[in-house]
Protein backbone atom coordinates (compact mmCIF):
# COMPACT_ATOMS: atom_id res chain seq x y z
CA UNK A 1 0.00 0.00 0.00
CA UNK A 2 1.16 3.49 -0.83
CA UNK A 3 2.30 5.64 2.10
CA UNK A 4 -0.37 8.33 2.71
CA UNK A 5 0.61 11.98 2.45
CA UNK A 6 0.92 13.68 5.83
CA UNK A 7 -1.02 16.92 5.80
CA UNK A 8 -1.42 19.44 8.60
CA UNK A 9 -4.97 20.60 7.92
CA UNK A 10 -4.47 23.89 9.70
CA UNK A 11 -1.14 25.01 8.34
CA UNK A 12 -0.49 23.31 5.02
CA UNK A 13 -1.16 25.01 1.74
CA UNK A 14 -2.89 23.67 -1.34
CA UNK A 15 0.51 22.82 -2.79
CA UNK A 16 0.53 19.82 -0.39
CA UNK A 17 -2.46 18.33 -2.24
CA UNK A 18 -1.97 19.78 -5.68
CA UNK A 19 -2.91 17.54 -8.61
CA UNK A 20 -0.25 18.31 -11.16
CA UNK A 21 -1.46 15.79 -13.71
CA UNK A 22 -4.94 16.65 -14.83
CA UNK A 23 -7.01 16.62 -17.97
CA UNK A 24 -7.98 19.91 -19.58
CA UNK A 25 -10.05 20.87 -22.61
CA UNK A 26 -10.28 23.74 -25.05
CA UNK A 27 -13.33 26.01 -25.26
CA UNK A 28 -14.00 24.97 -28.87
CA UNK A 29 -14.45 21.31 -27.96
CA UNK A 30 -17.99 19.99 -27.65
CA UNK A 31 -19.85 19.16 -24.47
CA UNK A 32 -20.15 15.62 -25.79
CA UNK A 33 -16.35 15.31 -25.78
CA UNK A 34 -16.17 16.81 -22.29
CA UNK A 35 -18.92 14.49 -21.04
CA UNK A 36 -17.08 11.46 -22.40
CA UNK A 37 -13.78 12.58 -20.87
CA UNK A 38 -15.41 13.10 -17.48
CA UNK A 39 -17.10 9.71 -17.57
CA UNK A 40 -13.99 7.83 -18.70
CA UNK A 41 -11.67 9.56 -16.24
CA UNK A 42 -14.31 9.52 -13.47
CA UNK A 43 -13.83 13.24 -12.77
CA UNK A 44 -16.25 16.10 -12.25
CA UNK A 45 -14.21 19.16 -13.24
CA UNK A 46 -12.28 20.12 -16.34
CA UNK A 47 -10.06 23.19 -16.56
CA UNK A 48 -10.63 24.97 -19.88
CA UNK A 49 -7.34 26.15 -21.35
CA UNK A 50 -6.25 28.25 -24.34
CA UNK A 51 -2.54 28.43 -25.19
CA UNK A 52 -1.63 27.18 -21.71
CA UNK A 53 -3.76 29.80 -19.92
CA UNK A 54 -6.78 29.00 -17.77
CA UNK A 55 -9.90 30.60 -19.28
CA UNK A 56 -12.62 28.69 -17.45
CA UNK A 57 -13.78 25.58 -15.63
CA UNK A 58 -16.40 23.12 -16.81
CA UNK A 59 -18.13 21.02 -14.17
CA UNK A 60 -20.20 17.88 -14.50
CA UNK A 61 -23.12 19.97 -13.23
CA UNK A 62 -22.66 22.36 -16.18
CA UNK A 63 -22.87 19.44 -18.60
CA UNK A 64 -25.96 18.07 -16.84
CA UNK A 65 -27.68 21.47 -16.93
CA UNK A 66 -27.02 21.77 -20.67
CA UNK A 67 -28.23 18.20 -21.21
CA UNK A 68 -31.47 18.70 -19.36
CA UNK A 69 -32.43 21.89 -21.16
CA UNK A 70 -35.20 20.73 -23.49
CA UNK A 71 -34.14 17.08 -23.49
CA UNK A 72 -36.21 15.52 -20.73
CA UNK A 73 -37.75 12.95 -23.10
CA UNK A 74 -34.86 12.35 -25.48
CA UNK A 75 -32.95 9.11 -25.85
CA UNK A 76 -29.18 8.74 -25.64
CA UNK A 77 -28.60 9.36 -29.34
CA UNK A 78 -30.58 12.61 -29.31
CA UNK A 79 -28.73 13.71 -26.18
CA UNK A 80 -25.37 12.98 -27.80
CA UNK A 81 -26.32 14.95 -30.92
CA UNK A 82 -27.48 17.83 -28.76
CA UNK A 83 -24.24 17.89 -26.73
CA UNK A 84 -22.07 17.55 -29.84
CA UNK A 85 -23.51 20.84 -31.09
CA UNK A 86 -22.67 22.84 -27.95
CA UNK A 87 -19.13 24.19 -27.60
CA UNK A 88 -17.69 24.17 -24.10
CA UNK A 89 -17.23 27.95 -24.31
CA UNK A 90 -21.02 28.41 -24.13
CA UNK A 91 -21.35 26.55 -20.83
CA UNK A 92 -18.05 26.86 -18.91
CA UNK A 93 -17.57 29.19 -15.96
CA UNK A 94 -15.37 32.03 -17.19
CA UNK A 95 -12.82 33.66 -14.90
CA UNK A 96 -13.02 30.83 -12.38
CA UNK A 97 -12.15 31.24 -8.75
CA UNK A 98 -8.58 30.10 -8.18
CA UNK A 99 -6.05 29.46 -5.45
CA UNK A 100 -2.33 30.09 -5.29
CA UNK A 101 0.39 27.84 -3.92
CA UNK A 102 0.26 29.74 -0.64
CA UNK A 103 -3.51 29.37 -0.10
CA UNK A 104 -4.02 27.32 3.06
CA UNK A 105 -6.14 24.18 2.96
CA UNK A 106 -8.56 25.81 5.39
CA UNK A 107 -8.94 28.89 3.21
CA UNK A 108 -9.44 26.72 0.12
CA UNK A 109 -12.11 24.66 1.90
CA UNK A 110 -13.92 27.75 3.19
CA UNK A 111 -13.83 29.37 -0.26
CA UNK A 112 -15.20 26.25 -1.94
CA UNK A 113 -17.99 25.94 0.65
CA UNK A 114 -18.90 29.63 0.50
CA UNK A 115 -18.98 29.68 -3.30
CA UNK A 116 -20.53 26.19 -3.60
CA UNK A 117 -17.85 25.01 -6.02
CA UNK A 118 -16.10 21.65 -6.20
CA UNK A 119 -12.61 22.60 -7.29
CA UNK A 120 -10.02 25.36 -7.35
CA UNK A 121 -7.47 25.59 -10.14
CA UNK A 122 -4.11 26.47 -8.59
CA UNK A 123 -2.17 29.17 -10.40
CA UNK A 124 1.01 31.23 -10.11
CA UNK A 125 1.60 34.64 -11.64
CA UNK A 126 4.26 34.26 -14.30
CA UNK A 127 5.87 36.65 -16.73
CA UNK A 128 3.25 35.90 -19.36
CA UNK A 129 0.23 35.88 -17.03
CA UNK A 130 -1.22 33.08 -14.98
CA UNK A 131 0.65 29.79 -15.01
CA UNK A 132 -1.41 26.66 -14.32
CA UNK A 133 0.05 24.54 -11.56
CA UNK A 134 -2.72 22.08 -10.85
CA UNK A 135 -6.10 21.51 -9.34
CA UNK A 136 -7.45 20.91 -5.83
CA UNK A 137 -10.89 19.32 -5.46
CA UNK A 138 -13.29 18.80 -2.61
CA UNK A 139 -12.37 15.11 -2.72
CA UNK A 140 -8.70 16.01 -2.18
CA UNK A 141 -9.61 18.06 0.90
CA UNK A 142 -11.83 15.32 2.32
CA UNK A 143 -9.15 12.70 1.73
CA UNK A 144 -6.50 14.85 3.46
CA UNK A 145 -8.77 15.47 6.44
CA UNK A 146 -10.35 12.08 6.98
CA UNK A 147 -9.20 9.33 4.65
CA UNK A 148 -5.48 9.72 3.96
CA UNK A 149 -5.11 6.02 3.16
CA UNK A 150 -7.91 6.10 0.55
CA UNK A 151 -6.20 6.63 -2.79
CA UNK A 152 -8.88 5.32 -5.18
CA UNK A 153 -11.14 8.34 -5.76
CA UNK A 154 -10.15 10.51 -8.67
CA UNK A 155 -12.31 13.60 -8.17
N, C-alpha and C positions, 0 to 999 in steps of 0.2 A: 504494500500500500504506500502511496505517495505521502511524504511528510507534509502535514498541513502548514499553511503559512501562519505565522504568529503575528497577530494584528492587535495593537492597542487601540481599542475602539475610541477612546477619548482623545488620543494625541496623534495617531497616525493620519497621514494625508491620503488622498485618493491614489497617489502614486503607488501605495502599498498593494492596491487591488487592481490596478490598471490593466485592462485587456488590451494588449498591444497588437494582437492578431485578431482582426475583425473584418467582416464583410462590409463593403460599402457599395452604393449604386450611384448612377448618374441621374440627373433630373429628367433626362429624355427617355429613360427606360420606362417600360410599361408597368402598371400595377400588377399585371399578371406575372411578369418576371419577378417582381419584388415578392409577391405572394408565394411563388414557388421557392424562391431562395429562403424565405422565412420558414416555410414548412420543412424543406430539406435540412436546413441547418438547425432547426428547432430553436429559433430566436424570435424576439418580438420587436426589435428595433434595428433600423438600418440607417447609418449615417449617409447623407446624400452629399456627394463630393464632385466638384468641378476643378480640374487642374490641380488636384491635391489640396484644395481648400474646402472646408466644411461650409455648405450652403443651406443645409436643412437636415431634418431627421424625419424618417417615415416610421410610424409605429404600426403594429398589427391592428390596432384599433382604427387607425386611419384607413387601412385597407378594408376592414370590415364595414366601416361607415360608407365608403364608396361602393362597396358590393351591395349593401342593403338598399341604397337609394334606387327605388324603382324596380328592384329585382326580387321582391318577396316570393314570387311564384315562378321564378325561372329555374331551369335545370342547370346542371354543371356546365354544359356546353355554352349556354347563353351567358352564364356568369363569366366564363373564361373570355368569350368574345367581348363582353362589356369591359372587363378589366384590361384586355389587350389594347383597347382604344383610349385608355386614360394614361397620360404620362404622369410619372411620379411628381413632377413639378407642380401639377394642379392640386395635389393632395398633401404634400409634405409640409411640415412645420418649418417655415423660414426663420432665419435668425434664431436658432434654438438656444435654449439656456445651456450654458457650459460650465465647466469647472476648470481650474488650473491645477498644476501639480501640487501646489501648496494648500489647496482646499482640504480642510479636515474631513474625515469620514462623517463626523457629526453634522458639520455644516452641509455636506452633500446630502445626507439623509433628510435633514430638515428642509432643505430646498426642494428635494423631490417630493416630499410629503405636502409641503405648502402649495406647490405648483401642480400637484397630481400628475407627475410625469414618472416614467419608469426607467429613464436613463439620463446620464449626463456625458456628452462627449467631453473629453479632457484635451485642452489645447494649451499651447505656449505661444506667446507673441514672438515671432521671428522677424527677420529683416524684411521678408516679403509678405507680412501679414500673419494670420493665425496658422500655426503648424499643428496638425492633428497628432496627438500622442496616443490616444486610445479611447476607451469607453468604460464607464462604470455603470452597472445596472443595479436595480433594486435587489436582484438575486445575489449579486456580489456582496452587497451590504448585509443581507440576511445570513449568507454563508459565513462571512467574517465574524458576525456577532454570535451566531448560534450553532452553526454546523460546519465548523472548519474542516472536518474530515470528509464532508460530502463534496465530491468533486465531479459528480455526474451532470448536474444541471448546466445548461449552456447559457440561458438568459431568462 
